Amino acid sequence: MAYYPFYKTLQDESRNMQNGNFGLWYNKFIPLSNAYKAADERGNDTRAVESYYERYGQMKKGVIAEMLKQKHNDQQAYCESFPSAGYEVVQIEASLESPLLTGIGESHPNEVSMVFDHNMGIPYIPASGIKGIARFAHTFTLIDEACERKPEVEETGRFDDEEEWTLVPLMFGTQKNRGRVIFMDAYPKNVPSLHIDIMNPHYGPYYSDGLPPADHHNPTPIKFLTIAPETIFIFRAVVKKENDLALKVEDALISALTEEGVGAKTAIGYGRFDIANHKESATDKPEEQSSSKSAAPAPPPPVEEVWENAYVSFNAGSGGVVSAKSADKKSAEIRGKEKAQAVVSESLHKKLFDGKKTLPQARVTVRKAGNAWEIVKIEPVG
């Protein structure tokens, strides 16, 4: 028999709750067994997760789809409210390749919990988590340059990632400075489906009672909810136009989503995304064509510069990205390993693509591409 730890009127309501906010029901109104464990409506504490899955399928219908559409419209309007002269919008659509588990640390009678949006009751990814994984991915790409700047880093494995050259203070902020990037909560494009997953510890007595692990111990299946693969999420950030921060944020997000993973259990493959579609920022929308029949004037030739003694690095992630940084801290890049190899002198290929993947000093020719710099040629110094 199920036990409901609240007064009778709410008991009756929670038993028959087929519409509304699943997150509210999941966190406040679930039944318990007589042993005060998470259970289904009959008090069976071995079918709690199945009952959550079935209830979510019933409650995700109705007005939630319209509420989710309005949420995306609100986020888009917020992004576009920033003046285009000073800000850029980074927006990425990514499709789950593996199950996603968020909010594992949330307090809940079920051993493995999950986080749901407060108003809609559907799973989402909080902005704080997105900022954290983006910072991790960005910092990871700085290791080679940190080793070049301070040789002792290679021995200790430590460096100050809040130094100015890392751009971390500008992107993510520090205790003393406010970051120039606003990360937003990521919501699924459509109301998502859930998926029941399982972990199966075999040596319970070893962990709980200190007994030696043995094959005769019974496994203890633990079921939990995840967001089903192929769910598309939309990630948004508003970025100050400064030091090519939009490109850095985009690179960090792509690397975090496709290589590092989001949420819990990323070490065993959970939370991996495939980039479904990357929309242009609101500030990069093409201007409307003139209605005049006269021919438009030819665009001016692209502006080119030569950066002497530039620092160049290669990141194999996201299809391969070569980045260059000038002595006065301007940044440029070229995406795709084949494109990069075509602009890099053959004498530098081995060191950049197969060796340490850095060139502490190189002669780099760049040209202006919109608000960013694009690498045209990389040659040895002298």
C-alpha positions as CSV (number, residue, x, y, z in Angstrom):
1,M,0.0,0.0,0.0
2,A,1.3,3.5,-0.9
3,Y,1.9,6.1,1.7
4,Y,1.5,9.8,1.0
5,P,3.3,12.2,3.5
6,F,0.7,15.0,3.3
7,Y,-3.0,15.6,4.1
8,K,-5.9,13.8,2.4
9,T,-7.0,16.5,0.0
10,L,-3.6,16.6,-1.6
11,Q,-3.4,12.8,-1.6
12,D,-6.6,12.6,-3.7
13,E,-5.3,15.3,-6.0
14,S,-1.8,13.7,-6.5
15,R,-3.3,10.3,-7.3
16,N,-5.3,11.7,-10.1
17,M,-2.9,14.3,-11.4
18,Q,-2.8,13.7,-15.2
19,N,-2.2,17.2,-16.3
20,G,-0.1,20.1,-15.2
21,N,3.5,20.4,-13.9
22,F,5.3,17.0,-13.8
23,G,8.2,18.6,-11.9
24,L,5.9,19.8,-9.1
25,W,4.4,16.3,-8.8
26,Y,7.8,14.6,-9.0
27,N,9.3,16.8,-6.2
28,K,6.2,17.2,-3.9
29,F,3.6,14.5,-4.4
30,I,5.1,11.2,-5.2
31,P,3.9,8.2,-3.1
32,L,6.2,6.2,-0.7
33,S,6.2,2.6,0.4
34,N,5.5,1.6,4.0
35,A,9.3,1.6,4.4
36,Y,9.3,5.3,3.4
37,K,11.1,4.6,0.1
38,A,10.1,6.0,-3.4
39,A,7.3,3.8,-4.8
40,D,4.6,3.6,-7.4
41,E,0.9,4.2,-6.6
42,R,0.6,0.7,-5.1
43,G,3.5,1.1,-2.7
44,N,5.8,-1.1,-4.8
45,D,9.3,0.4,-4.2
46,T,10.8,-1.6,-7.1
47,R,8.7,0.2,-9.7
48,A,9.1,3.8,-8.7
49,V,11.0,4.9,-11.8
50,E,8.6,3.2,-14.1
51,S,5.7,5.0,-12.5
52,Y,7.5,8.4,-12.9
53,Y,8.1,7.6,-16.6
54,E,4.5,6.7,-17.1
55,R,3.2,9.8,-15.3
56,Y,5.5,12.1,-17.3
57,G,4.1,10.6,-20.5
58,Q,0.6,11.6,-19.4
59,M,1.5,15.0,-18.1
60,K,3.8,16.3,-20.8
61,K,0.8,16.8,-23.1
62,G,-1.5,19.8,-23.2
63,V,-0.3,23.4,-22.9
64,I,3.4,22.6,-22.1
65,A,4.3,22.7,-25.8
66,E,2.9,26.3,-26.1
67,M,4.7,27.3,-22.9
68,L,8.0,26.0,-24.2
69,K,7.5,27.8,-27.5
70,Q,6.9,31.0,-25.5
71,K,10.0,30.4,-23.5
72,H,12.1,30.2,-26.6
73,N,10.5,33.4,-27.9
74,D,11.2,35.2,-24.7
75,Q,14.8,34.1,-24.7
76,Q,15.2,35.2,-28.3
77,A,13.6,38.6,-27.6
78,Y,15.9,39.0,-24.6
79,C,19.0,38.3,-26.7
80,E,17.8,40.8,-29.4
81,S,17.2,43.5,-26.8
82,F,20.9,44.1,-26.5
83,P,22.3,46.8,-28.9
84,S,23.8,45.1,-31.9
85,A,26.7,47.6,-31.9
86,G,28.0,46.3,-28.7
87,Y,26.9,42.7,-28.4
88,E,26.7,39.5,-30.3
89,V,24.4,36.5,-29.9
90,V,25.8,33.0,-29.9
91,Q,23.1,30.4,-30.6
92,I,23.7,26.7,-31.1
93,E,21.3,23.8,-31.7
94,A,22.6,20.5,-30.6
95,S,21.1,17.0,-30.7
96,L,21.8,14.4,-28.0
97,E,23.8,11.4,-29.1
98,S,23.5,9.7,-25.7
99,P,21.2,10.0,-22.7
100,L,21.5,13.1,-20.6
101,L,21.3,13.1,-16.8
102,T,21.0,16.5,-15.1
103,G,20.3,17.4,-11.5
104,I,21.7,14.1,-10.1
105,G,22.5,16.0,-6.8
106,E,18.9,17.2,-6.3
107,S,17.3,15.9,-3.0
108,H,14.7,13.3,-3.8
109,P,13.4,10.0,-2.2
110,N,14.6,8.2,-5.4
111,E,18.3,7.5,-5.2
112,V,19.1,9.3,-8.5
113,S,17.2,12.5,-9.0
114,M,16.7,14.9,-11.9
115,V,16.1,18.6,-12.4
116,F,12.9,20.0,-14.0
117,D,12.0,23.5,-15.0
118,H,10.0,25.1,-12.2
119,N,7.2,26.4,-14.4
120,M,6.9,23.9,-17.2
121,G,7.9,20.7,-15.4
122,I,10.2,19.5,-18.2
123,P,14.0,18.8,-18.0
124,Y,16.4,21.6,-18.9
125,I,20.1,22.5,-18.5
126,P,20.7,25.4,-16.0
127,A,22.9,28.3,-17.2
128,S,25.3,27.8,-14.3
129,G,26.1,24.3,-15.6
130,I,26.6,25.5,-19.2
131,K,29.0,28.2,-18.0
132,G,30.9,25.6,-16.0
133,I,31.4,23.2,-18.9
134,A,32.3,26.1,-21.3
135,R,34.9,27.3,-18.9
136,F,36.4,23.8,-18.5
137,A,36.5,23.3,-22.3
138,H,38.1,26.7,-22.8
139,T,40.7,26.2,-20.1
140,F,41.6,22.8,-21.5
141,T,42.6,24.5,-24.8
142,L,45.0,26.8,-22.9
143,I,47.3,24.1,-21.7
144,D,49.8,24.1,-24.6
145,E,50.1,27.9,-24.6
146,A,50.6,27.8,-20.8
147,C,53.4,25.3,-21.2
148,E,55.1,27.5,-23.7
149,R,54.8,30.6,-21.5
150,K,55.9,28.8,-18.3
151,P,57.9,25.5,-18.8
152,E,57.3,24.5,-15.2
153,V,53.6,24.0,-16.1
154,E,54.5,20.8,-18.0
155,E,55.9,19.4,-14.7
156,T,53.4,20.6,-12.2
157,G,50.3,20.5,-14.4
158,R,49.1,23.7,-12.9
159,F,48.8,27.3,-14.1
160,D,46.7,30.3,-13.2
161,D,43.8,30.2,-15.7
162,E,42.7,33.7,-14.5
163,E,45.6,35.6,-16.0
164,E,44.7,38.2,-18.6
165,W,46.1,36.2,-21.5
166,T,43.7,33.4,-20.9
167,L,40.6,35.6,-21.5
168,V,38.9,33.8,-18.6
169,P,38.3,37.0,-16.7
170,L,36.6,38.5,-19.7
171,M,34.6,35.4,-20.6
172,F,33.6,34.1,-17.3
173,G,34.5,36.7,-14.7
174,T,36.5,36.3,-11.4
175,Q,36.0,37.3,-7.8
176,K,37.1,40.8,-8.8
177,N,35.7,41.2,-12.3
178,R,32.3,40.6,-14.0
179,G,32.4,38.5,-17.1
180,R,31.3,39.9,-20.5
181,V,29.2,36.8,-21.4
182,I,25.6,36.1,-20.3
183,F,24.9,32.3,-20.5
184,M,21.2,31.3,-20.6
185,D,19.3,28.2,-19.5
186,A,19.2,25.7,-22.3
187,Y,15.8,24.2,-23.2
188,P,14.8,21.4,-25.5
189,K,13.4,22.6,-28.8
190,N,10.3,20.5,-28.4
191,V,8.8,18.8,-25.3
192,P,11.3,15.9,-24.8
193,S,10.8,12.2,-24.0
194,L,12.4,10.6,-21.0
195,H,14.3,7.3,-21.0
196,I,14.7,4.7,-18.2
197,D,18.3,3.8,-17.6
198,I,20.0,1.4,-15.1
199,M,23.2,1.0,-13.2
200,N,23.9,-2.4,-11.6
201,P,26.4,-2.4,-8.7
202,H,27.6,-6.0,-8.1
203,Y,29.4,-5.7,-4.8
204,G,27.0,-3.9,-2.5
205,P,28.3,-5.6,0.7
206,Y,31.8,-4.4,-0.2
207,Y,30.7,-0.8,-0.2
208,S,28.2,-0.9,2.6
209,D,29.7,-3.4,5.1
210,G,33.4,-3.6,4.1
211,L,33.2,-7.2,3.1
212,P,35.6,-8.5,0.4
213,P,34.1,-8.2,-3.1
214,A,32.9,-11.6,-4.4
215,D,31.0,-13.0,-7.4
216,H,28.3,-14.6,-5.2
217,H,27.0,-11.2,-4.1
218,N,23.7,-10.3,-5.7
219,P,23.6,-7.3,-8.0
220,T,21.5,-4.3,-6.9
221,P,19.9,-2.7,-10.0
222,I,19.3,1.1,-9.6
223,K,17.0,2.6,-12.2
224,F,16.9,6.3,-13.0
225,L,15.4,8.8,-15.5
226,T,17.4,10.4,-18.3
227,I,16.6,12.6,-21.2
228,A,16.2,10.5,-24.4
229,P,18.8,10.6,-27.2
230,E,18.0,12.7,-30.3
231,T,16.5,15.4,-28.1
232,I,17.5,18.8,-29.6
233,F,18.5,21.6,-27.1
234,I,19.1,25.3,-27.9
235,F,22.0,27.0,-26.2
236,R,22.2,30.8,-26.2
237,A,24.6,33.3,-24.9
238,V,24.9,37.1,-25.2
239,V,28.5,38.2,-25.6
240,K,30.2,41.6,-25.4
241,K,31.9,42.6,-28.7
242,E,35.5,42.5,-27.3
243,N,38.6,40.5,-28.1
244,D,36.7,38.1,-30.4
245,L,34.9,36.7,-27.4
246,A,31.9,35.4,-29.4
247,L,34.2,33.1,-31.4
248,K,35.9,31.9,-28.1
249,V,32.5,31.2,-26.5
250,E,31.3,29.4,-29.6
251,D,34.4,27.2,-29.7
252,A,34.2,26.4,-26.0
253,L,30.5,25.5,-26.2
254,I,31.0,23.2,-29.2
255,S,34.0,21.5,-27.6
256,A,32.1,21.1,-24.3
257,L,29.0,19.6,-26.0
258,T,30.7,17.3,-28.5
259,E,33.8,16.2,-26.6
260,E,33.4,16.7,-22.8
261,G,29.7,16.1,-22.3
262,V,27.0,17.7,-20.1
263,G,25.6,16.7,-16.8
264,A,26.5,13.5,-14.8
265,K,28.3,10.3,-15.9
266,T,30.1,12.0,-18.8
267,A,33.1,9.8,-18.2
268,I,31.1,6.8,-19.5
269,G,29.6,8.7,-22.5
270,Y,26.5,10.4,-21.1
271,G,25.5,13.9,-22.2
272,R,27.3,13.9,-25.6
273,F,25.8,16.1,-28.3
274,D,26.0,16.5,-32.1
275,I,25.8,20.0,-33.5
276,A,22.6,20.0,-35.4
277,N,22.5,23.6,-36.6
278,H,24.5,26.7,-35.7
279,K,22.5,29.8,-36.4
280,E,24.1,33.1,-37.2
281,S,24.1,35.6,-34.4
282,A,21.5,38.3,-34.5
283,T,24.2,40.9,-35.3
284,D,25.4,39.0,-38.3
285,K,22.1,38.9,-40.2
286,P,22.6,40.0,-43.9
287,E,21.2,43.4,-44.7
288,E,18.1,43.6,-46.8
289,Q,18.8,44.1,-50.5
290,S,18.1,47.5,-51.8
291,S,14.9,47.8,-53.9
292,S,16.8,50.1,-56.3
293,K,17.3,48.7,-59.8
294,S,20.7,50.3,-60.1
295,A,23.7,48.0,-59.6
296,A,25.1,47.9,-56.0
297,P,28.6,49.2,-55.7
298,A,31.3,46.5,-55.5
299,P,32.3,45.7,-51.9
300,P,35.7,46.9,-50.8
301,P,38.5,44.3,-50.8
302,P,39.0,42.5,-47.5
303,V,41.5,44.1,-45.1
304,E,44.6,42.1,-44.6
305,E,47.3,42.3,-42.0
306,V,50.6,40.5,-41.3
307,W,51.3,39.5,-37.7
308,E,54.9,39.0,-36.9
309,N,55.9,36.6,-34.1
310,A,52.3,35.4,-33.6
311,Y,51.5,32.5,-31.4
312,V,49.8,29.6,-33.2
313,S,48.1,26.5,-31.8
314,F,46.1,23.6,-33.3
315,N,43.1,22.0,-31.5
316,A,42.0,18.7,-33.1
317,G,38.5,19.0,-31.7
318,S,35.4,20.2,-33.7
319,G,37.0,19.0,-36.9
320,G,40.3,20.8,-36.3
321,V,40.8,24.5,-35.5
322,V,44.0,26.5,-35.9
323,S,44.2,29.7,-33.9
324,A,46.6,32.6,-34.0
325,K,47.2,35.3,-31.5
326,S,49.1,38.5,-32.3
327,A,51.5,40.3,-30.0
328,D,48.8,42.9,-29.3
329,K,46.3,40.1,-28.3
330,K,44.2,40.1,-31.5
331,S,42.9,36.6,-32.5
332,A,42.3,34.8,-35.7
333,E,41.5,31.2,-36.7
334,I,40.7,28.8,-39.5
335,R,38.4,25.8,-39.1
336,G,38.8,22.3,-40.7
337,K,42.1,20.5,-40.7
338,E,42.3,20.3,-44.5
339,K,41.8,24.0,-44.9
340,A,44.4,24.7,-42.1
341,Q,47.0,22.4,-43.8
342,A,46.5,24.3,-47.0
343,V,47.4,27.7,-45.5
344,V,50.3,26.4,-43.3
345,S,53.7,26.1,-44.8
346,E,54.7,22.5,-45.2
347,S,57.9,23.0,-43.1
348,L,55.6,23.7,-40.1
349,H,53.2,20.8,-40.6
350,K,55.0,18.3,-38.5
351,K,55.4,20.5,-35.5
352,L,51.9,22.0,-35.6
353,F,49.7,19.0,-36.5
354,D,51.8,16.0,-35.2
355,G,54.1,17.5,-32.6
356,K,53.4,19.9,-29.7
357,K,50.6,21.4,-31.8
358,T,51.9,24.9,-31.1
359,L,54.2,27.4,-32.9
360,P,55.5,30.0,-30.3
361,Q,56.5,32.3,-33.2
362,A,55.2,32.4,-36.7
363,R,54.5,34.9,-39.5
364,V,50.7,35.0,-39.9
365,T,48.8,36.7,-42.7
366,V,45.1,37.4,-41.7
367,R,42.2,39.2,-43.3
368,K,39.0,40.7,-41.9
369,A,35.9,38.5,-42.1
370,G,33.0,40.4,-40.6
371,N,33.9,41.2,-37.0
372,A,36.6,38.5,-36.8
373,W,40.0,37.8,-38.4
374,E,40.5,34.8,-40.7
375,I,43.9,33.1,-41.2
376,V,45.2,33.3,-44.8
377,K,48.8,32.0,-44.4
378,I,51.1,30.8,-41.7
379,E,54.9,30.9,-42.5
380,P,58.1,30.5,-40.5
381,V,59.6,33.7,-39.0
382,G,62.4,35.2,-41.1
